[in-house]
């Protein structure tokens, strides 16, 4: 019998990174008032796209300042070890993020790894910050980047899908994964909604559980 292929879909902000890169850039560079949009987004009363567009109007930052900030951010102490472990097992690892490609590329550049990812887009044009949402769902406008659609693409191809995450944009996709590793608000959500999940603190915990 052919062995089922395994893919790990991994949230980025607060999961791969120790802090949420989008949160950090907003707190650092946005004028007061962003908290209101953040609250609406957390309650599900505002989509990621709407929240991003309104928040970016409050941002005062250039490309260099943003890169300088991103290069200070650390990743999970065991994430590189996790990538190596998955390589030896021939597991695929894909980042799925409701954050920005600009941030992900900066962190990958800092730590010298390069893996496939899906995210929203952010770039600078004549000194002005711009965003786009090429992976949003046609059926739902909650997230800027639909993680469920990525999961479904792997499912159709016969993959066993493991999801790893910590936040609000992970709620929907966690209901459809074959296995979930959760921390933070995702862990709380899974427990409250009786979604089977394995709690973790860091990728070291995940490696240990996978070795068993």
C-alpha positions as CSV (number, residue, x, y, z in Angstrom):
1,X,0.0,0.0,0.0
2,X,1.3,3.4,-1.0
3,X,2.3,5.6,2.0
4,X,0.2,8.8,2.3
5,X,2.2,12.0,1.6
6,X,2.3,14.4,4.5
7,X,2.3,18.2,4.5
8,X,2.7,20.6,7.4
9,X,0.8,23.9,6.9
10,X,2.4,26.3,9.3
11,X,1.1,29.7,10.4
12,X,3.8,32.4,10.4
13,X,3.2,35.3,12.8
14,X,3.6,34.1,16.4
15,X,4.1,30.5,15.3
16,X,7.3,30.6,13.2
17,X,8.2,33.9,14.7
18,X,8.3,34.7,18.4
19,X,6.3,37.8,17.9
20,X,3.6,38.8,15.4
21,X,5.4,40.8,12.8
22,X,2.3,42.6,11.6
23,X,1.4,43.5,15.2
24,X,4.9,44.8,15.8
25,X,5.0,47.0,12.7
26,X,1.6,48.5,13.5
27,X,2.5,49.2,17.1
28,X,5.8,50.8,16.0
29,X,4.7,52.8,13.0
30,X,0.9,53.4,13.1
31,X,-0.6,56.5,14.6
32,X,-3.2,56.0,17.3
33,X,-6.6,54.6,16.2
34,X,-5.4,51.2,14.9
35,X,-6.6,49.5,18.1
36,X,-10.2,50.2,17.0
37,X,-9.7,48.3,13.7
38,X,-7.8,45.5,15.5
39,X,-10.7,45.0,17.9
40,X,-13.3,44.8,15.1
41,X,-11.1,42.3,13.2
42,X,-10.7,40.1,16.4
43,X,-14.5,40.1,16.8
44,X,-14.9,39.0,13.2
45,X,-16.7,42.3,12.4
46,X,-14.1,43.4,9.9
47,X,-12.2,41.4,7.3
48,X,-8.4,41.2,7.2
49,X,-8.4,43.3,4.0
50,X,-10.6,46.0,5.4
51,X,-8.6,46.1,8.6
52,X,-5.3,46.3,6.7
53,X,-6.4,49.1,4.4
54,X,-7.7,51.2,7.3
55,X,-4.6,50.5,9.5
56,X,-2.2,51.3,6.6
57,X,-3.7,54.8,6.3
58,X,-2.3,55.4,9.8
59,X,1.2,54.1,9.1
60,X,4.3,56.3,8.7
61,X,7.1,54.0,7.5
62,X,9.6,53.5,4.7
63,X,11.1,50.3,3.3
64,X,14.4,50.6,5.2
65,X,12.7,51.3,8.5
66,X,10.4,48.3,8.1
67,X,13.3,46.0,7.1
68,X,15.4,47.2,10.1
69,X,12.5,46.3,12.4
70,X,11.9,42.9,10.8
71,X,15.6,42.0,11.1
72,X,15.3,42.3,14.9
73,X,12.6,39.6,15.1
74,X,13.6,36.1,16.2
75,X,12.1,32.8,15.1
76,X,11.1,29.8,17.3
77,X,14.3,28.3,18.7
78,X,13.5,24.9,17.2
79,X,12.0,25.9,13.8
80,X,15.2,25.3,11.8
81,X,15.5,21.9,13.5
82,X,11.9,21.2,12.6
83,X,12.6,22.0,8.9
84,X,15.6,19.7,8.9
85,X,13.6,16.9,10.6
86,X,10.8,17.2,8.0
87,X,13.4,17.1,5.2
88,X,14.8,13.8,6.5
89,X,11.3,12.4,6.6
90,X,10.4,13.8,3.2
91,X,7.5,15.8,4.7
92,X,6.5,19.1,2.9
93,X,6.4,22.3,4.9
94,X,4.4,25.2,3.6
95,X,3.8,28.6,5.4
96,X,0.3,29.9,5.3
97,X,0.0,33.4,6.5
98,X,-2.7,36.1,6.8
99,X,0.3,38.5,7.1
100,X,2.6,39.8,4.4
101,X,5.1,38.4,2.0
102,X,7.5,41.3,2.7
103,X,7.8,40.2,6.3
104,X,8.1,36.5,5.5
105,X,10.9,37.2,2.9
106,X,12.8,39.4,5.4
107,X,12.7,36.7,8.1
108,X,13.7,33.9,5.6
109,X,16.5,36.1,4.4
110,X,17.7,36.7,8.0
111,X,17.8,33.0,8.9
112,X,18.8,31.6,5.5
113,X,15.9,29.3,4.7
114,X,13.5,29.3,1.8
115,X,10.3,27.4,1.8
116,X,7.0,27.7,-0.1
117,X,4.5,30.2,1.3
118,X,1.1,31.7,0.7
119,X,0.4,35.2,2.1
120,X,-0.9,38.6,1.4
121,X,1.4,41.0,-0.5
122,X,3.0,44.2,0.7
123,X,5.4,46.5,-1.2
124,X,6.5,50.1,-1.4
125,X,5.7,52.3,-4.4
126,X,7.2,55.8,-4.6
127,X,7.6,55.6,-0.8
128,X,4.0,54.6,-0.2
129,X,3.1,51.3,1.3
130,X,0.7,49.1,-0.8
131,X,-1.0,45.8,-0.1
132,X,-2.9,43.2,-2.2
133,X,-4.8,40.0,-1.4
134,X,-4.2,37.5,-4.2
135,X,-5.2,34.4,-2.2
136,X,-8.5,35.5,-0.7
137,X,-11.5,33.2,-0.9
138,X,-14.3,33.8,-3.4
139,X,-16.8,32.5,-0.8
140,X,-15.7,34.2,2.4
141,X,-14.2,37.6,3.1
142,X,-12.9,37.0,6.7
143,X,-9.2,36.4,5.9
144,X,-7.0,38.1,3.4
145,X,-5.4,34.8,2.6
146,X,-7.6,31.7,2.7
147,X,-5.7,28.9,4.5
148,X,-8.6,26.5,3.9
149,X,-8.3,26.7,0.1
150,X,-4.6,25.8,0.4
151,X,-5.5,22.8,2.7
152,X,-8.1,21.7,0.2
153,X,-5.6,21.7,-2.7
154,X,-3.4,19.3,-0.7
155,X,-6.3,17.1,0.3
156,X,-7.5,16.7,-3.3
157,X,-3.9,15.5,-4.1
158,X,-4.2,12.8,-1.4
159,X,-2.1,14.5,1.3
160,X,-2.4,14.0,5.1
161,X,-2.5,17.6,6.3
162,X,-1.0,18.6,9.7
163,X,-1.8,22.2,10.8
164,X,0.3,24.3,13.2
165,X,-0.9,27.6,14.4
166,X,-1.7,30.0,17.2
167,X,-4.2,32.7,16.1
168,X,-7.6,33.9,14.9
169,X,-6.9,33.2,11.2
170,X,-6.3,29.6,12.1
171,X,-9.8,28.9,13.4
172,X,-11.4,27.9,10.1
173,X,-8.6,25.7,8.8
174,X,-8.1,23.9,12.1
175,X,-11.6,22.3,11.6
176,X,-10.5,20.5,8.4
177,X,-6.9,19.4,9.1
178,X,-6.1,15.7,9.8
179,X,-4.0,16.8,12.8
180,X,-3.7,20.1,14.6
181,X,-0.9,21.4,16.8
182,X,-2.2,24.5,18.6
183,X,-1.1,27.2,21.1
184,X,-2.5,30.6,22.1
185,X,-6.0,31.5,21.1
186,X,-6.1,28.6,18.6
187,X,-5.6,26.1,21.4
188,X,-8.4,27.8,23.4
189,X,-10.7,27.8,20.3
190,X,-10.1,24.1,19.6
191,X,-10.8,23.1,23.2
192,X,-14.0,25.2,23.3
193,X,-15.2,23.7,20.0
194,X,-14.1,20.1,20.7
195,X,-11.6,20.1,17.8
196,X,-9.0,17.6,18.6
197,X,-5.6,19.3,19.0
198,X,-2.2,18.7,20.4
199,X,-1.0,21.7,22.5
200,X,2.6,22.9,22.0
201,X,4.9,25.6,23.3
202,X,7.5,25.5,20.6
203,X,8.6,23.4,17.6
204,X,10.8,21.3,19.9
205,X,7.6,19.9,21.4
206,X,6.3,19.1,17.9
207,X,9.5,17.3,17.0
208,X,9.3,15.2,20.1
209,X,5.7,14.3,19.4
210,X,6.4,13.4,15.8
211,X,9.4,11.2,16.8
212,X,7.0,9.1,19.0
